[in-house]
């Protein structure tokens, strides 16, 4: 390799070119240039590289450039598919031979090469990529006169298609002149001849090798943390700046050692520590895990918030490994300062089991042990708290072998346990809800063996209707409407009407049954009440959709029994349960001197909230439990919201290192983070005879994509990012000053700013650089989501405009 020159592909840069006025030794570095100009030797047999000879201890990045050139010499003149080893690894290659050219197509996704990287298994939050490589050999009189190679890699974030990037790498080799080379050397073996040429030559792999560019003037972890900690104060978490700094710090943590991380954790003050714990846990490296486990003391009840933040960050882990699960199992077997934390550990163990199984890790030792722990615990559990804990873990793990246990607790358990087991069944995919499972659910709904609470029966019906119901099942459910308690009649009717209106899979079967007069008549379809069910679209595009569904069940006395708000995101055939917030209440009839429904006469007063976030069931929160607790909270009630989940979550996490055929290295990093705050409140006013439930979701989302191409002496990159700050509030108002009660539901989305940035840069290792930036910004309008027509009519009555006084003056 002689006469080395470095130029910018983009000729329009002119004076702005980072190479302007610099000679190659200055750009590449004298030692690098010397190594690049040192000859390499190839041992070719029938056009295939048998050995690649170079000097040992040359800079890896320079050796890769030589490997990239050497790989172009590997070819064949006949058509066919074969496996070849070159700089890209061991790859499947197809040759198409023509008279004057040969086309070589390399299947890059088949290349076996050791490279670091990870991605998130869920398609909705994942990154799609495409790669292609084609090399054309131009031939004249059976001599190769030119080689043109082009390789492309393109990337896109599935749920936000404006986050994209593309790498194009080209090589061109032309025959300029022919002249006599050195004299032929003879020998019995190639290795001996090589030694005779120069004893310093040694056979090295042709497959590309990994190298790291050194980071000059980079801050230490502690310095980085001190520069960003002000953005992670609790009051600043609703700003995009907080999430942006969280993502950058997670990236820094991934290269940090345990001692550095512990130093930062131990020097931090109370108010910012929870956010620091979120970041350290999200880094998901062996060092960060060891540091956080050393720092947290599960035997103490003084750092419950930090323990909970650590556990939830584990549950949302983008690519958990067996070590993390093993650590939580060993913690569970130890002692705890707080029973709530013990429960949370088990619930998160369930979430990790599911994630590892989705990533083909179901047979890992720790996963097998965790399954035994959940199923064995559920079989042996005696007290109500433990049963609930193991059921919540199973609701996260979704083990097929746990279904018989869920059916047992659904049918034989008491109210809350029975309800939890049925909601766990609701999360399983269609193939697992077999005829056997539906038989049990039908018995629960129709109360063939024992009386069940409304919440359990309606959930059982929902599972049946969402999993290929048979003609008989649908008919029996429709025939039951009219024979049920008043509000349950209305609720089941609303569920059936929502299935028809939203064109769910069961709608065809429901329509078939409704052709029969016995199922479809005025008496059945005119039931009154306040309960409701409604599904609508938040967004709907050809490749993606997001839906919201809201169903509310009241007791016969008009007091809320259960409200259930779900948000799902769909991309192609993949889906993500973005969030679910369920508020449940029971035994509140005494407050308004009303009569409880049949079978619910002896229920304790209780209200609480349960949430699912990004497919992970969280530990439920209790507003009050028991009549005395209720009265004390009502008398001191401030109506302040109770936080269900709060924190910084690493949502999208994709990291990939690519070996380009040219010898350059490319990296693709896509991270998405959000600051989330979900809170709920339940207010009662006996004076105004009114109750209100509020669920408030506040989220700030930041997505960053970074694609770099690196040669060690020059680096080029594209950074693209998007951010938004959004809010969603659901309010349900019930006025029980008259009968029937007035119920108004509102679901409001706040106005949200959306900002997008793009930065392209080129940088020499000596420091000189070129940067171009673009940005666009617009407002996403706020709105109130539509619910069913009856609700709109009722809201007009509840919030009727007050009549203006006609008189003026005193009298």
TAMOHU-V5684 format. One record per run of one state. SS is the DSSP state (a for helix, b for strand, c for the rest). FROM is the first residue (numbers start at 1). TO is the last residue. Records with the same first field share a line. If there is no record, write none. Layout:
# TAMOHU-V5684
SS->FROM-TO  FROM-TO
This chain:
# TAMOHU-V5684
c->1-10  17-23  29-29  38-40  46-47  56-59  72-79  87-88  98-100  113-116  119-126  141-142  158-163  175-189  198-200  205-220  233-233  237-239  254-257  268-269  284-285  296-303  316-321  333-338  359-364  381-383  398-399  413-414  427-429  433-434  447-453  466-470  481-485  502-506  515-521  526-531  541-543  555-559  572-573  587-588  593-605  614-615  618-620  626-626  636-641  660-664  686-689  711-713  736-741  750-751  765-768  781-782  785-788  799-811
a->11-16  24-28  30-37  60-71  190-197  221-232  234-236  240-253  258-267  270-283  286-295  304-315  322-332  339-358  365-380  384-397  400-412  415-426  430-432  435-446  454-465  471-480  486-501  507-514  522-525  589-592  627-635  789-798
b->41-45  48-55  80-86  89-97  101-112  117-118  127-140  143-157  164-174  201-204  532-540  544-554  560-571  574-586  606-613  616-617  621-625  642-659  665-685  690-710  714-735  742-749  752-764  769-780  783-784
